[in-house]
């Protein structure tokens, strides 16, 4: 009997070994594919947390200021919705964890989910998984390798977020609790993404599904914090479980076990599905269009049809975030409560303008950067169309190359403008619902949004020009977006020299309505965007396609 049991165990071990064959090779391949985007993402997380720590340390130095923060913004339902409850004000690390913690935790979950999908369903969608599986690679190896790479990424970010807090007064127990918040939520997102990658037939649907689950948890947790009657909602999702860990308080690691259970369960479900389904198959599929259509006679109609779903997804995400920001805007003045020095500095900088107006300008600047990222996503879609051979098929018709490129350039520009309008509308709607008024908020948002458009167009033009030069350069557009953000809206947090800040087009945007309108930077930015478009158009007409 013992021999029989040992034999069964040996057979099972052999089966598992076969199903995970050469997973180590795929892990190394996955690390190589993430060698650019992952380090940039880690650095961005660290910079945001460091800048938050610097701001908190300078604004709330005394116990009285910290208590005023807890009684003011910390008790405001809008800030509780976005940032969570402020229950601990000592040490400084506790304030930093409150100010950036839950938002960055949710952001890490989205990044981990997208990385997992990128390493699984995206590779399968492009046909590379089928090529890899043709070798002596087990059916579970691609998913296992993706989970390993994403877990390593989550671990690095989690350690960095915890270590940053140690010089700010956090002890070892607090740091471990913060690490558990980030790591457990990231693992849960990986588990959800593994399942989404198995049941969705495209990477776009898988990304949307997994990211929506993470963001829905963030919204449910926000509703629980803003309204005490809904406190039970915290126990419905990994973001709420992360909050229940309560760093600098109970440091209770038991809620993290729930997120780890989601990771384990998601991994098991994804593995079982992966073994039994055919490559390319899935339960959630895109709705197929008709075999023929008289409504797509021109390349312009086809390009709009192919791009509209992507634009709608961007618009929905930006609108929801802008709505939340607008809901907070009337309460921003509470930030200066009990901090006379901060109030004096802001009055000297703003003059007659209010802190709420500055908040709206700043956040619309961030949303304009997000709108410019749509151009990078569009450039990557163009790269995918060319890699799949579909662009070459279109260009075998009487459609000229220059017309093809300019068509997508116009779509990129119109889409970016549309996203800025959506962002402004969302902020106005949120501000109006929260009692901040309508006419003044609409006027300020329209003016601020309008002056952000030229800088946004420059980033979109650069992204499309990079694709025109070489399709593989489309990914570099994300570096351009991150650089525009760090050197532009966030440059003041890092005390950068002026020449470095001037590299971002958003640095040159007039500060309307605080400052008077200046036409010169607007005209120059539009000229720069036109120059990149012209360069991309000229190169695309001559380079080899495919």
C-alpha positions in Angstrom: 0.0 0.0 0.0 2.8 2.3 0.8 4.5 1.5 -2.5 1.2 2.2 -4.3 0.8 5.6 -2.6 4.3 6.5 -3.4 3.7 5.5 -7.0 0.6 7.7 -7.3 2.5 10.6 -5.8 5.3 10.0 -8.3 2.8 10.0 -11.2 1.3 13.3 -10.0 4.6 14.9 -9.6 5.5 13.8 -13.1 2.3 15.3 -14.5 2.9 18.6 -12.7 6.5 18.6 -13.9 5.3 18.0 -17.5 2.7 20.8 -17.3 5.2 23.3 -15.9 8.1 22.2 -18.2 10.6 25.0 -19.0 8.7 27.6 -16.9 12.1 29.0 -15.9 13.0 29.8 -19.5 9.6 31.7 -19.8 10.3 33.6 -16.6 13.5 34.9 -18.0 11.8 35.7 -21.2 9.1 37.6 -19.3 11.6 39.5 -17.3 13.4 40.6 -20.5 10.1 41.8 -22.0 9.4 43.9 -18.9 13.0 45.3 -18.7 11.9 48.8 -19.7 8.3 49.3 -18.6 8.5 47.6 -15.1 11.5 49.6 -13.9 9.9 52.9 -15.0 6.7 51.9 -13.2 8.7 51.1 -10.0 10.5 54.4 -10.1 7.2 56.3 -10.7 5.7 54.7 -7.6 8.8 55.6 -5.5 8.8 59.2 -6.8 5.2 59.7 -6.0 5.6 58.4 -2.5 8.8 60.4 -1.9 7.1 63.6 -3.1 4.1 63.0 -0.9 6.4 62.5 2.1 8.2 65.8 1.3 4.9 67.7 1.0 3.5 66.2 4.2 6.6 66.9 6.2 6.6 70.6 5.2 2.9 71.3 5.6 2.1 69.5 8.9 5.1 69.8 11.2 3.4 70.4 14.6 0.9 68.2 16.5 -1.7 71.0 16.3 -1.4 71.0 12.5 -1.7 67.2 12.4 -4.8 67.3 14.5 -6.3 70.0 12.4 -5.7 67.8 9.3 -7.6 65.0 11.1 -10.5 67.2 12.1 -10.6 69.0 8.7 -9.9 67.0 5.5 -9.6 63.8 7.4 -13.2 64.1 8.5 -14.5 65.3 5.1 -16.5 62.6 3.3 -15.0 63.5 0.0 -11.4 63.0 1.2 -12.5 59.8 3.1 -13.9 58.5 -0.2 -10.7 59.1 -2.0 -8.0 58.5 0.6 -9.7 56.5 3.4 -10.1 57.3 7.1 -7.4 59.2 8.9 -7.2 57.5 12.2 -3.5 57.9 12.9 -1.5 61.2 12.7 1.7 60.1 14.3 4.4 59.6 13.0 4.8 61.4 9.7 4.8 58.0 8.0 1.2 57.5 9.1 0.1 60.7 7.3 2.1 59.7 4.2 0.5 56.3 4.2 -3.0 57.9 4.4 -2.3 60.5 1.7 -1.0 58.1 -0.9 -1.6 54.6 0.4 -5.0 53.4 -0.9 -4.7 55.2 -4.2 -1.3 53.8 -4.9 -2.4 50.3 -3.7 -5.2 50.3 -6.2 -2.8 51.6 -8.9 -0.4 48.8 -8.1 -3.3 46.3 -8.5 -4.1 47.7 -11.9 -0.5 47.6 -13.0 0.0 44.0 -11.8 -3.2 42.9 -13.6 -2.2 44.6 -16.9 1.3 43.0 -16.6 -0.2 39.6 -16.1 -2.5 40.0 -19.1 0.3 41.3 -21.2 2.4 38.2 -20.4 -0.5 35.8 -21.0 -3.5 36.6 -23.2 -1.6 39.3 -25.2 1.1 36.8 -26.1 -1.6 34.3 -27.1 -3.5 36.8 -29.1 -0.3 37.7 -31.1 0.3 34.0 -31.8 3.6 33.8 -29.8 2.2 31.4 -27.2 1.3 28.9 -29.9 4.8 29.1 -31.2 6.3 28.6 -27.7 3.9 25.7 -26.9 5.0 24.0 -30.1 8.3 23.3 -28.2 8.7 21.2 -25.1 6.8 23.7 -22.9 4.1 22.6 -20.5 0.5 24.0 -20.9 0.7 25.7 -17.5 4.2 27.2 -18.0 3.1 30.5 -19.7 0.6 31.4 -17.0 2.9 30.3 -14.2 5.8 32.4 -15.7 3.5 35.4 -16.0 2.4 35.0 -12.3 6.0 34.8 -11.2 7.1 37.9 -13.1 4.1 39.9 -11.9 4.7 38.7 -8.3 8.3 39.8 -8.4 7.2 43.2 -9.7 4.6 43.5 -6.9 7.2 42.4 -4.3 9.7 45.1 -5.4 7.1 47.9 -5.3 5.8 46.7 -1.9 9.3 46.6 -0.3 10.1 50.1 -1.7 6.8 51.5 -0.4 7.5 50.1 3.1 11.2 51.0 3.3 10.5 54.7 2.3 8.4 55.0 5.5 11.2 53.9 7.9 13.0 57.2 8.0 9.7 58.9 8.6 9.0 57.2 12.0 7.6 53.9 11.0 8.8 50.9 13.1 9.3 47.4 11.8 5.7 46.3 12.5 4.3 49.3 10.7 6.6 48.7 7.7 5.5 45.1 7.5 1.8 46.1 7.6 2.3 48.6 4.8 4.2 45.9 2.8 1.3 43.5 3.4 -1.2 46.1 2.1 0.6 46.5 -1.2 1.7 42.9 -1.7 -1.6 41.2 -0.8 -3.6 43.5 -3.1 -1.2 43.0 -5.9 -1.4 39.3 -5.5 -5.2 39.4 -5.5 -5.1 41.4 -8.7 -2.7 38.9 -10.3 -5.1 36.1 -9.4 -8.1 38.0 -11.0 -6.0 38.8 -14.1 -5.0 35.1 -14.6 -8.7 34.1 -14.6 -9.6 37.1 -16.9 -6.8 36.1 -19.3 -8.3 32.6 -19.6 -11.9 33.5 -20.1 -11.5 36.6 -22.4 -10.6 36.1 -26.0 -8.6 39.4 -26.3 -6.1 41.2 -24.1 -8.3 44.3 -24.3 -11.3 42.6 -22.7 -9.0 40.8 -20.2 -7.4 44.1 -19.1 -10.8 45.8 -18.9 -12.2 43.0 -16.8 -9.3 42.7 -14.4 -8.8 46.4 -14.0 -12.6 47.0 -13.5 -12.6 44.4 -10.6 -9.7 46.3 -8.9 -11.2 49.8 -9.4 -14.7 48.6 -8.3 -13.1 47.5 -5.1 -11.5 50.9 -4.7 -15.0 52.6 -5.2 -16.7 50.2 -2.8 -14.1 50.8 -0.2 -14.6 54.6 -0.8 -18.3 54.3 -0.3 -17.7 52.4 3.0 -15.4 55.2 4.3 -17.6 58.0 3.2 -20.8 56.6 4.8 -20.5 54.8 8.1 -23.7 52.8 7.3 -21.9 51.0 4.5 -18.9 50.0 6.5 -19.5 46.3 5.6 -18.5 47.1 2.0 -14.8 47.1 3.1 -15.0 43.3 3.5 -16.1 42.7 -0.1 -12.9 43.4 -1.9 -9.0 43.4 -1.6 -8.7 47.2 -1.3 -11.0 47.1 1.7 -9.1 44.2 3.1 -5.9 46.2 2.7 -7.4 49.1 4.7 -8.4 46.7 7.4 -4.8 45.8 8.0 -4.6 49.3 9.7 -0.9 50.2 9.6 0.3 52.3 12.5 -2.6 51.0 14.5 -3.6 47.3 14.9 -1.1 46.1 12.2 -3.5 43.2 11.7 -2.2 40.9 8.9 -5.2 38.5 8.9 -7.1 40.5 6.2 -4.2 40.0 3.9 -4.8 36.3 4.0 -8.1 36.9 2.1 -6.2 38.5 -0.7 -3.7 35.7 -0.8 -6.6 33.3 -0.9 -7.9 35.2 -4.0 -4.5 34.8 -5.6 -4.3 31.1 -4.8 -7.9 30.5 -6.0 -7.4 32.5 -9.1 -4.2 30.6 -9.9 -6.0 27.3 -9.5 -9.0 28.2 -11.6 -6.8 29.7 -14.3 -4.6 26.6 -14.4 -7.5 24.3 -14.7 -9.0 26.3 -17.5 -5.7 26.6 -19.3 -5.2 22.8 -19.4 -8.6 22.1 -20.9 -9.3 25.0 -23.3 -7.9 25.5 -26.9 -5.5 28.2 -27.6 -7.3 31.4 -28.6 -10.6 30.3 -27.1 -12.5 32.0 -24.4 -15.9 32.6 -22.9 -15.9 36.4 -23.3 -15.5 37.3 -27.0 -15.7 40.5 -29.0 -18.9 40.9 -31.0 -18.1 40.1 -34.5 -19.1 42.6 -37.2 -20.8 41.7 -40.5 -18.8 39.8 -43.1 -19.3 42.8 -45.5 -20.3 46.4 -45.0 -21.2 49.3 -47.3 -20.6 51.7 -44.5 -16.8 51.3 -44.5 -15.9 52.4 -48.1 -13.0 54.6 -47.0 -10.1 54.2 -44.7 -11.4 57.0 -42.5 -14.6 55.0 -41.7 -12.6 51.9 -41.0 -10.1 53.7 -38.7 -13.0 55.3 -36.7 -14.7 51.9 -36.4 -11.5 50.2 -35.1 -10.6 53.0 -32.7 -14.0 54.0 -31.2 -14.1 51.2 -28.6 -10.6 52.1 -27.3 -11.6 55.7 -27.1 -14.8 54.9 -25.2 -12.9 52.9 -22.6 -10.5 55.8 -22.1 -13.4 58.3 -21.8 -15.2 56.1 -19.3 -12.1 55.8 -17.0 -11.2 59.5 -17.2 -14.9 60.6 -16.6 -15.2 58.5 -13.5 -11.9 59.8 -12.0 -12.8 63.4 -13.0 -16.2 63.0 -11.3 -14.6 62.0 -8.1 -12.1 64.9 -8.3 -14.9 67.3 -9.0 -16.8 66.0 -6.0 -13.8 66.8 -3.8 -13.1 70.2 -5.2 -15.5 72.3 -3.1 -13.9 70.9 0.0 -10.2 71.5 -0.9 -10.2 74.7 1.1 -10.2 72.6 4.3 -6.6 71.6 3.5 -5.5 75.0 4.9 -7.5 74.7 8.0 -5.3 75.4 11.0 -2.2 76.0 8.9 -1.7 79.8 8.7 1.7 79.5 7.1 0.3 77.4 4.3 -2.7 79.8 3.9 -0.4 82.8 3.6 1.8 81.1 1.0 -1.2 80.1 -1.1 -2.7 83.6 -0.9 0.6 85.1 -2.1 0.8 82.7 -5.0 -2.9 82.8 -6.1 -3.9 86.4 -5.3 -7.7 86.5 -5.6 -8.0 82.9 -6.8 -9.1 80.2 -4.4 -7.3 77.0 -3.4 -10.2 75.2 -5.0 -9.4 76.9 -8.3 -5.8 75.9 -8.1 -6.8 72.3 -7.3 -9.0 72.2 -10.4 -6.2 73.6 -12.6 -3.7 71.0 -11.3 -6.0 68.0 -11.6 -7.1 69.0 -15.1 -3.4 69.2 -15.9 -3.0 65.6 -14.7 -6.0 64.5 -16.7 -4.6 66.2 -19.8 -1.5 64.1 -19.4 -3.8 61.0 -19.2 -5.5 62.2 -22.3 -2.2 62.4 -24.2 -1.5 58.7 -23.1 -4.5 57.8 -25.4 -2.2 58.7 -28.3 0.3 56.2 -27.2 -2.3 53.5 -26.9 -3.5 54.4 -30.4 0.1 54.1 -31.7 0.4 50.7 -30.1 -2.9 49.7 -31.8 -1.4 50.8 -35.1 1.7 48.7 -34.4 -0.6 45.7 -33.7 -2.4 46.2 -36.9 0.9 46.3 -38.8 2.3 43.3 -37.0 -0.8 41.3 -37.8 -0.6 42.2 -41.5 -3.9 44.0 -41.6 -2.3 47.4 -42.3 -0.6 46.0 -45.3 -3.9 44.6 -46.6 -5.5 48.1 -46.3 -2.5 49.7 -48.1 -2.9 47.3 -51.0 -6.0 49.2 -51.9 -5.8 52.6 -53.5 -5.3 54.1 -50.0 -2.1 56.1 -49.9 0.3 55.7 -47.0 0.2 59.4 -46.2 -3.6 59.3 -46.0 -3.5 56.3 -43.7 -1.1 57.9 -41.3 -2.9 61.3 -41.3 -6.2 59.6 -40.7 -5.0 58.1 -37.5 -3.3 61.3 -36.6 -6.6 63.1 -36.9 -8.3 60.4 -34.8 -5.5 60.8 -32.2 -6.0 64.5 -32.0 -9.8 64.5 -32.0 -9.8 61.7 -29.4 -7.4 63.6 -27.1 -9.5 66.8 -27.3 -12.6 64.7 -26.6 -11.0 63.2 -23.5 -10.0 66.7 -22.2 -13.6 67.8 -22.7 -14.9 64.7 -20.9 -12.4 65.4 -18.0 -13.6 69.0 -17.7 -17.3 67.9 -17.9 -16.8 65.3 -15.2 -15.1 67.8 -12.8 -17.9 70.3 -13.4 -20.6 67.7 -12.8 -18.9 66.4 -9.6 -18.4 70.0 -8.3 -21.9 70.9 -9.0 -23.3 67.8 -7.2 -21.1 68.5 -4.2 -22.5 72.1 -3.9 -19.6 73.9 -5.5 -21.7 75.8 -8.0 -22.0 75.3 -11.8 -21.3 78.5 -13.8 -18.0 79.4 -12.2 -16.8 75.8 -12.2 -17.8 75.4 -15.9 -16.0 78.6 -16.9 -12.8 77.7 -15.1 -12.8 74.1 -16.4 -13.4 75.2 -20.0 -10.5 77.8 -19.8 -8.1 75.4 -18.1 -9.0 72.5 -20.4 -8.7 74.6 -23.5 -5.1 75.7 -22.8 -4.1 72.1 -22.0 -5.0 70.9 -25.5 -1.8 72.1 -27.4 0.5 70.4 -24.9 -1.6 67.2 -25.1 -1.4 67.3 -28.9 2.4 67.5 -28.8 2.6 64.2 -26.8 0.1 62.6 -29.2 2.1 63.7 -32.2 5.4 62.4 -30.7 3.8 59.0 -30.0 2.6 58.7 -33.6 5.9 59.9 -35.0 7.7 57.3 -33.0 5.5 54.6 -34.6 6.0 56.1 -38.0 9.8 55.8 -37.6 9.7 52.3 -36.4 6.7 50.3 -35.0 8.7 48.9 -32.0 9.3 52.5 -30.9 5.6 52.9 -30.1 6.2 51.6 -26.6 8.7 54.5 -26.0 5.6 56.7 -26.0 4.9 55.7 -22.5 8.3 57.0 -21.5 7.4 60.3 -23.1 4.1 60.4 -21.2 5.8 59.7 -17.8 8.5 62.3 -18.6 5.9 64.9 -19.5 4.2 64.2 -16.2 7.3 64.2 -14.0 8.9 67.2 -15.7 5.6 69.1 -16.0 2.8 69.0 -13.4 5.0 67.2 -10.9 8.3 69.1 -11.5 7.8 71.3 -8.4 7.9 68.3 -6.1 11.4 67.3 -7.1 13.0 70.8 -7.2 14.2 70.3 -10.8 16.2 72.9 -12.7 14.1 75.1 -15.1 15.8 73.6 -18.2 14.6 70.2 -17.2 11.1 71.3 -16.5 11.0 73.1 -19.9 11.3 69.7 -21.6 7.7 68.9 -20.8 5.2 70.6 -23.1 2.8 71.0 -20.1 5.3 73.3 -18.4 4.6 75.9 -21.0 0.8 75.8 -20.6 -0.6 79.2 -19.4 -1.9 79.1 -15.9 -5.4 80.2 -16.8 -7.5 81.4 -15.0 -5.0 82.4 -12.3 -2.7 84.1 -14.9 -3.8 86.0 -18.0 -3.9 84.1 -21.3 -0.8 84.2 -23.4 -1.0 83.2 -27.1 2.7 82.7 -27.8 3.2 79.3 -26.0 -0.1 78.1 -27.5 1.1 78.9 -31.0 4.6 77.4 -30.4 3.1 74.1 -29.0 0.8 73.7 -31.9 3.7 74.4 -34.3 5.8 71.7 -32.5 3.0 69.2 -32.8 2.6 70.0 -36.5 6.4 69.5 -36.9 6.3 66.0 -35.4 3.2 65.1 -37.5 4.9 66.2 -40.7 8.1 64.3 -39.8 6.1 61.1 -39.1 4.1 61.5 -42.3 7.2 61.9 -44.4 9.0 58.9 -42.8 5.9 56.6 -42.9 5.5 57.2 -46.6 8.9 55.7 -47.3 9.6 53.0 -44.7 8.9 49.3 -45.2 5.6 48.1 -43.9 5.4 45.0 -41.9 
